[in-house]
Amino acid sequence: MRDDPVDIRKHPDFPELAVPAPWANEELIGHDAAERQLASLVADERIAGAWIFGGKAGIGKATLAWRLTRHLLCGPGEDLFGEPPAALEFNAGDPAAAWISARSHGDVIGIELSKDDRGRRRQEVVIDDVRRIRPFFARTAGNDGWRIAIIDDADLMNRNAANAALKVIEEPPRRAVVLLVSAVPSSLPATIRSRCRKLPLSPLLSEQVSLLLEQYLPDMEVAERDSLARLSGGSPGRALLLAEKDGLALYREIIGLVGTAPDIDPAALHRLAERLARPGSEASWSLAFDFLTDWSAAMIRKAATGKAVPAVLPEETETLARIAVDPALERWIAVWEKVAHLRQTVQSLNLDRRQSILSVFGTLQAAVRT
């Protein structure tokens, strides 16, 4: 149970949009196979005590964890014919469902990135948050039912927090489940990974992402929604972030510059670099590096396999046809490595974001010119 009041109607990352938080979201799209697997294990009373729900950020991992929680605490069980549920069904009219959405159910605890003394969201999950799980599990569940602990952004646990989580996983009480939600499961300690059952989740289809965008952004034009869905890589959360940060316009600007390589307009490039270096533009700078990373990775796949680079925007087709006609694997690997190295260096050392943009485009121009 959270100590601070929460508006359950809104997602903490998208307060301006009508996007429900994972604990309040009763709708899940694109993970039918995972639901069937979990529902079958619950019905057979073979559900593991610790799980890692892994997959790309923003695809619904946390929503699935909370949906499993609803199924365990207020699920309908078998139907009239004795068949187990085909998915993680639950009785929405059960008072437990409302308590879960309000983060007030006594048999559920959710751990995520908390705030520091200045009210800013931390960049890691800290030990004080994870330590809350052990006394929670020490209490008796209501009606001898399940107790569920959900650790979101589990890959962001610092070492002390991970050690605290390991102690819980090593000594799970009866009818208790720990759900670790992780965008990078490989970064979790091996001791934790070895003690958890893994459930990898795949990105959604672009059509599924577009359908969700229609629900959350009904006034957006269809063509824009479809482009956002393609640019998101199958992640509704990423698509919403792109919409919030005007990411499609930024992508158009970057692709417009790429399309003029190796003769990129220096003035236009400097304007972009200056804008992305301004205070408060960190998210846009990060998106720019996302785009360049994904784009260079697509060129590497083209060079290695001959697989066509998919266009996000109609106007991108001509650029791809010209640049990708004879891509050299070594050149685009060098571009990808440059982007990855610069991103990590700038973020870890708080270096000049403006110069990082100029440097990456310089490498890109050299790759095209060669």
N, C-alpha and C positions, 0 to 999 in steps of 0.2 A: 504493500500500500504506500502511495506517495505521501509525503508530508506537505507538499505545496499544492495549491489548487490548480487544476488542469481543465482547460476547455476541451472536452472529449471530442468535440466536433471537428477539430482542426489538427492537422499534422504539425509537429513542432518545427519541421523544416520549411513548411509552406503555409504560414499563418494567414496569408492574404488570399489563399485559395480555399475552396470548399473541399479540401482533401482530408479525410479522416485519418487520425493517427492509427498505427497498427493495432493497438489494443481496442480501438473503437470501430475498426473496419470489419464488417461482417461479410464483405464480398472479396473473393479471391479468384483471379482469372489466370489460366495458363499453366496450372500445376496439378492437373487432374490425376496424373499417374502417382505423384507424391502423396496426394490425399488418399488415393485408394490403398497405397501401401501402408500408410499410417493407420487408416481405419481398420484394415484387416488385422494388423498387429494388436490394436487395442481390443478388437472383438475376440481375438484368440488369447488375450491376456499375455502377450509376448512383447509388449512394448519395452524397449530398453530404458534404463534409468538415466542415460546421458546421451545426447545427440548433438551433432554439429550440422546445422542447416547452412550449407555453403552455396555460394554463387555470386554473380555480379551484383554490385550495389543497386538497390532500387527495384529489384524484380519481384519483391513480395515475400522474402524470407521471414521477416519479422511478422508479417500478417499471417503467414502459415503457422508460425509458432503460437500466436494468439488464437488462431482458429483451432489448432489441436487442443489448446487449453479449454476453449469452450466445449469442444467435443467431450473431453474428459470430465468436465464439471457439470455440464448440462446437456450432454448428448442424448439422443433418443434411444440409443441401443438398438436392439433387433426390432424388425418390423413385425407385423401381425403374422407373417408366414415364417418367422424364425430366421430370416436372412440377415446377415450382417450388413451394415450400411456400406454403400459403394463409395462414399466420400465422408469427409469429416462433418457430418450433419450435426446439428444441435437444435435444441428447442429455444427459439428466440424469445419465447414468452416466459421462459424460466427466469425468476428473479436473479439467478446467478449470472445470466448473460448481461443484464444491466449493471450488476456489480463489477463484472470484469471490464466492461467498457468505461466505467467510472474509476477504474484502478482502486476499487475499494473492497475487492473480494479477499477474505482473510486467508485463502489457501493459494494465493498467487502473489509472487513478487517479481517485479520487473526491474532489471538493472540496465542502465544505459549511461551515456556520457552525461555527467552531472555538471553543475556550475561551480565555479570557484568563488572566492570571497568577494570578487568584483561583479559577480553576476554573469560572467562570461562562460560559455560552454567549454569544458576542458577538451584537450586534444587526446586524452587517454582515459581509459576506465581505471579508477584508482582502487586501492585495497579497501578503503573505508566503505565503498559501495558494495563490493563483493562480500565483505565480512557480514553483511546483513543477512546473508542466506543461511548460515549455520544456526543462529537462534530461531530463524523462521522455520527451518526444518525440525527444530527441537520441539516445536509446538505440535499439539494433536490436531489433525485435520478434522474439519467438520464432517459428521456422519461417517467417520472412518474412510473418507474419500481420498482423492489425490491431492498432492501438493506439488505445485509447479513453480520452478524458478527459470526465468528467461533472462539471459545475458545478451543484450544487443551490442553490436560492434565488438564482439568478443575478441577479434584480432587486435583491437586497440587496448587490451588490458596490459598494463605495465607488468614487470616481472613479479612484483609483490602481489598484485591482484591475481595474476595467473596462478601463483602458488596457492593462494587462498581458494581459488576455484577448484584447483586440483584436489585439495583436501576434501572438499564437498563431494566431488565426483568419486573419489576413492572410497568414501564411506557413506553411500546413499542410504537413507532410511527407506523403510517399506512404503510402497505406493507413492514414490516421489520421482519426479522427472526434472532433469536439468537440460535446458535447451540453449545451446550456444549458437547465436546467429552471427555468421562471419562472411565478409566479402573476400577474405584472403585466408582460407582455412590452413594453408601451408605455413602461414606465419605463426600459428599457434604452437606452443611447445609440444614436442613429440610425446611427452608424458601425458598430456591431455588428449592429443589425437588418438593415442593408442587405447584409451579408455572410453572413447565415445563411438557410437555408431554414426556413420556418415550418411547424409542425405544431400547429394549435390542437386541443385536446381538449375535449370537451363533458362536463358533469356527468353522472353516472350516473342511471338511473331509480331512483325510490324503492324499487321492488321489488328492484333489484340491491343497493342499499345495505342493505336489510333482510336480504337473504340473507347478506351479509358479516357483519352484526351477529350473526346467528344463529351463525355460525362462531366469532366472537371472544367473544361474550357469550351462551353457550347457556342460562344460567339466567335471563336476562331474559324477562319476559312478552312475548308476541307483540304485544299492543297497544302496549306501551312501545317495542318495537323499531320498529314501524311509525311511531309518532309521531316518534321520533328520526330515522328515515330521511327523513320529510317535512321536519322542521325543519333537517336538514343541507343542504338544497338540492342534493342529488345528490353530496355529498362524503363518502365513507366516513371520511376522516381527521377531518372536522369532527364527524361523528356520534360517533366514538370520543372526541373531546375533550368533547363534550356529555355523554357517559356518564360520563367521568372526573370532570367538574366538576359533576355533578348538574344539568346544564343544563335538563333537562325540567322539573324542579321550579321552577327560576328562571323559566322561560318561563311556567309556570302562574301564578306569583305576579305577574309583570308583566302578563299578559293579564287576570288577576283585577282588578288595579288599573285597567287601561285600560277594562275593562268597566263600571266605576262612574263613569267620566267623564261629565259634568263635576263630579261630586260625589265625588271620590276622598277616601278617609279619610286625613286628614293624619297620624294616628299610624301607620297602616300604611305610608304612603309614607316617613315619616321612619325607620321601622325598616329598611326596605329600603335606604335611602340610607346609613344608619349601617353596615349590614353590608357593603355593597359598598365602603365607604371604609376598612375595617380593613386593617392590614398583611397581606399575603399573599393578598388578595382581588382582585388586579389582573386575573386571568384572568376571574373572574366579572363584574367591572365591564365588561370588554371584551365579554363575551358579552351582557350587558344592552344595551349600545349596538348590538351586532349585531342583536339582536331588534328594537329600536326602529327602526333604520335599515331593515331588511327590511320591517317592518310598515308604516312610513310610505311606503316605495317601492311596496308593494302597493296602498296607498290611492291613490297618484298614478296608477298604472296603471288602477285602477278608475274614477277621475274622468276620465282621458283617453280610455280605450277602452271602458269599460263592462264590462271583463273582471272576472269575479267574483274576490274575494280568497279563495284556498284556505285552509281551516281546517286547522291542525296538530292541534288537539285537538277532540274532540267538543263540549266545553263552550264552545269558542270561537265556535261557529256563531251563537249568539244575540247575542253581542257584535258580530260582523261584520254581522249583519242590521240591527242598530240603528244603528251608527255609519256603515256604508258605504251606507246607503240613498240618501243624496244628498250624496256627497262633493264638496267644493269643491276644485278643482285647486290654486288659489293657496294655500289654507290648508295643504294637506298638503305642498306644496313647501316652505313655510315651516318646517313641522315637520322635514322631511328635512334641510333646510339647517341648522337649529339643531342637530340631532343630529350631523351631520357636522362642523360648525364646533367645537362643544364638545368632541367627541372629540379632534380634532386639537390643539386648544388645551391641553386637560388633559394629553395625552400629551407634547407638546413642551415645555410649561412646568412640568410636574409640579404642576398646580393641584389644588384640593380636589375629590376625586371625589364626595364627599357632595353638595356644592352643585350639581355637574353633573347629578346624577340629579334633584334637586328642580327645577332649571331646565328640564330637558327635559320633565318631566311638567307643569310649569306651562304650557309652550307647547302641549303636547298638550291639556290641559284647555281652553285658550282656543280651540283649533281646533274642538273638539267643541261648546263652548258657543255659538260663533258660528253 
